[in-house]
């Protein structure tokens, strides 16, 4: 990526990957307690919301700067 499209594109991709990985940690942390309380499909949907929220909170301000 760095050689093909330049440093700016590589920075955006790296930021997206870091935000996604932080979101995955939030998903895992939310999924375990939710699975103990509700059906798996509902727990997965709720945990997916945690993933999206955390990834957006990290990625949107960084990428818009």
N, C-alpha and C positions, 0 to 999 in steps of 0.2 A: 504494500500500500504506500509506503513512504516513498519508494522510488517511482512508482507509477503515477500517483496523483498528488504527491507533495505532503508537506508537513501538516497543513491545516486539516486535510481529510483524515490523515492518520490520527490527529488529536481528537477529532470528532468521533472516530470509530473507537478509540481507546476510552473516551468518556462514556460512550454508550455501553461498552462492555463492563466498565466499572459500575455504572448505575444498574445494569442488569444483574450483576453479581450481588450487589447490595440488596436488590429486590429479591433475589433468590434466597438470600439469608433470611429476609423478613418473611418470605413465604414459608420456609421450613419452620421458623420460630412460631408462626401463627397456625400452621397446619396441625401440629401435634395437639395443642389444647383444644382446637376446634374439632378434631376427630374424636376426642373423648366425649364431646357434648352433642354432636349431630351426625347425620348421615354423611358418608364420604363425599357424595356429589355436592352437597351444600357446603361442607367444610372446604373442599377444593376451590369452589367458586369464591368463598369469602377470603381464603388465603390468596387467591389470585388478585383480589382487590388490594390486599396489602402489598403484593409485589409491584403492581402498577403504581400505587401511590408512592412507595419509596423510590422506585426508579424515576418517576416524574419529578419528585422533589429534588433529586440529585441532578438529573440530566437537564431539565429545562433551564434553570438559572445559569448553569455552566455553559450550555450550548448557545444560549441567547446573548451571552456577553461578547 
